């Protein structure tokens, strides 16, 4: 998959740039930064999805409990009492 590249001018703390250079070298910094941003975006989307799912489950919980109570008598019908 080919995507169009855009040049950015960013400011980073000197110690981060030094660490980045040690890991990637000055010629691979863009690739490392791009991969890091991609991973950050994936993680943020995952967290947001989990938050939405939790909200959905909480919203449906009351309705689900009401349905269980509504059919409780039918579910227990024919069961021996212990």
Phi and psi in degrees as GROMACS dihedral restraints (atoms count N, CA, C in turn):
[ dihedral_restraints ]
;  ai    aj    ak    al  type     phi  dphi    fc
    3     4     5     6     1  -104.6    20    10
    4     5     6     7     1   132.0    20    10
    6     7     8     9     1  -122.8    20    10
    7     8     9    10     1   153.8    20    10
    9    10    11    12     1   -74.9    20    10
   10    11    12    13     1   134.7    20    10
   12    13    14    15     1   -91.4    20    10
   13    14    15    16     1   149.4    20    10
   15    16    17    18     1  -128.7    20    10
   16    17    18    19     1   132.1    20    10
   18    19    20    21     1   -82.8    20    10
   19    20    21    22     1   132.5    20    10
   21    22    23    24     1  -121.3    20    10
   22    23    24    25     1   149.7    20    10
   24    25    26    27     1  -110.8    20    10
   25    26    27    28     1   109.9    20    10
   27    28    29    30     1  -120.1    20    10
   28    29    30    31     1   159.6    20    10
   30    31    32    33     1  -117.6    20    10
   31    32    33    34     1   126.0    20    10
   33    34    35    36     1  -126.0    20    10
   34    35    36    37     1   152.6    20    10
   36    37    38    39     1   -60.9    20    10
   37    38    39    40     1   143.6    20    10
   39    40    41    42     1   -56.5    20    10
   40    41    42    43     1   -40.8    20    10
   42    43    44    45     1   -65.9    20    10
   43    44    45    46     1   -33.1    20    10
   45    46    47    48     1   -68.3    20    10
   46    47    48    49     1   -40.5    20    10
   48    49    50    51     1   -64.9    20    10
   49    50    51    52     1   -40.9    20    10
   51    52    53    54     1   -63.3    20    10
   52    53    54    55     1   -43.0    20    10
   54    55    56    57     1   -65.5    20    10
   55    56    57    58     1   -41.9    20    10
   57    58    59    60     1   -60.5    20    10
   58    59    60    61     1   -43.7    20    10
   60    61    62    63     1   -63.9    20    10
   61    62    63    64     1   -37.3    20    10
   63    64    65    66     1   -65.0    20    10
   64    65    66    67     1   -38.1    20    10
   66    67    68    69     1   -79.4    20    10
   67    68    69    70     1   -48.1    20    10
   69    70    71    72     1  -105.9    20    10
   70    71    72    73     1   -22.3    20    10
   72    73    74    75     1    80.2    20    10
   73    74    75    76     1   157.3    20    10
   75    76    77    78     1   -65.5    20    10
   76    77    78    79     1   -20.2    20    10
   78    79    80    81     1   -86.6    20    10
   79    80    81    82     1   -15.1    20    10
   81    82    83    84     1  -112.3    20    10
   82    83    84    85     1    11.2    20    10
   84    85    86    87     1   -60.9    20    10
   85    86    87    88     1   -43.0    20    10
   87    88    89    90     1   -60.4    20    10
   88    89    90    91     1   -41.4    20    10
   90    91    92    93     1   -63.9    20    10
   91    92    93    94     1   -44.8    20    10
   93    94    95    96     1   -64.9    20    10
   94    95    96    97     1   -44.2    20    10
   96    97    98    99     1   -63.5    20    10
   97    98    99   100     1   -43.4    20    10
   99   100   101   102     1   -61.7    20    10
  100   101   102   103     1   -45.1    20    10
  102   103   104   105     1   -62.6    20    10
  103   104   105   106     1   -39.8    20    10
  105   106   107   108     1   -65.1    20    10
  106   107   108   109     1   -42.9    20    10
  108   109   110   111     1   -65.7    20    10
  109   110   111   112     1   -42.2    20    10
  111   112   113   114     1   -58.7    20    10
  112   113   114   115     1   -46.3    20    10
  114   115   116   117     1   -64.6    20    10
  115   116   117   118     1   -39.0    20    10
  117   118   119   120     1   -62.4    20    10
  118   119   120   121     1   -44.0    20    10
  120   121   122   123     1   -63.1    20    10
  121   122   123   124     1   -44.2    20    10
  123   124   125   126     1   -59.6    20    10
  124   125   126   127     1   -45.0    20    10
  126   127   128   129     1   -64.0    20    10
  127   128   129   130     1   -43.5    20    10
  129   130   131   132     1   -62.6    20    10
  130   131   132   133     1   -41.7    20    10
  132   133   134   135     1   -64.3    20    10
  133   134   135   136     1   -38.7    20    10
  135   136   137   138     1   -63.5    20    10
  136   137   138   139     1   -44.8    20    10
  138   139   140   141     1   -62.5    20    10
  139   140   141   142     1   -42.7    20    10
  141   142   143   144     1   -64.5    20    10
  142   143   144   145     1   -42.0    20    10
  144   145   146   147     1   -62.6    20    10
  145   146   147   148     1   -43.8    20    10
  147   148   149   150     1   -61.6    20    10
  148   149   150   151     1   -38.4    20    10
  150   151   152   153     1   -64.8    20    10
  151   152   153   154     1   -43.5    20    10
  153   154   155   156     1   -64.7    20    10
  154   155   156   157     1   -41.1    20    10
  156   157   158   159     1   -62.9    20    10
  157   158   159   160     1   -43.4    20    10
  159   160   161   162     1   -61.3    20    10
  160   161   162   163     1   -44.1    20    10
  162   163   164   165     1   -62.2    20    10
  163   164   165   166     1   -39.3    20    10
  165   166   167   168     1   -65.3    20    10
  166   167   168   169     1   -43.4    20    10
  168   169   170   171     1   -63.4    20    10
  169   170   171   172     1   -41.7    20    10
  171   172   173   174     1   -64.9    20    10
  172   173   174   175     1   -40.8    20    10
  174   175   176   177     1   -65.9    20    10
  175   176   177   178     1   -35.6    20    10
  177   178   179   180     1   -83.8    20    10
  178   179   180   181     1   -12.7    20    10
  180   181   182   183     1   -59.6    20    10
  181   182   183   184     1   -46.4    20    10
  183   184   185   186     1   -62.5    20    10
  184   185   186   187     1   -42.9    20    10
  186   187   188   189     1   -64.0    20    10
  187   188   189   190     1   -41.3    20    10
  189   190   191   192     1   -64.3    20    10
  190   191   192   193     1   -41.8    20    10
  192   193   194   195     1   -64.2    20    10
  193   194   195   196     1   -40.5    20    10
  195   196   197   198     1   -62.9    20    10
  196   197   198   199     1   -40.9    20    10
  198   199   200   201     1   -64.4    20    10
  199   200   201   202     1   -41.2    20    10
  201   202   203   204     1   -62.1    20    10
  202   203   204   205     1   -44.9    20    10
  204   205   206   207     1   -64.9    20    10
  205   206   207   208     1   -37.5    20    10
  207   208   209   210     1   -62.8    20    10
  208   209   210   211     1   -37.3    20    10
  210   211   212   213     1  -101.9    20    10
  211   212   213   214     1     6.5    20    10
  213   214   215   216     1   -58.2    20    10
  214   215   216   217     1   -44.6    20    10
  216   217   218   219     1   -62.9    20    10
  217   218   219   220     1   -41.3    20    10
  219   220   221   222     1   -68.0    20    10
  220   221   222   223     1   -39.7    20    10
  222   223   224   225     1   -63.3    20    10
  223   224   225   226     1   -36.5    20    10
  225   226   227   228     1   -87.7    20    10
  226   227   228   229     1   -10.7    20    10
  228   229   230   231     1   -58.8    20    10
  229   230   231   232     1   130.1    20    10
  231   232   233   234     1    86.7    20    10
  232   233   234   235     1    -3.2    20    10
  234   235   236   237     1   -85.3    20    10
  235   236   237   238     1   140.1    20    10
  237   238   239   240     1   -71.5    20    10
  238   239   240   241     1   143.3    20    10
  240   241   242   243     1   -81.3    20    10
  241   242   243   244     1   143.2    20    10
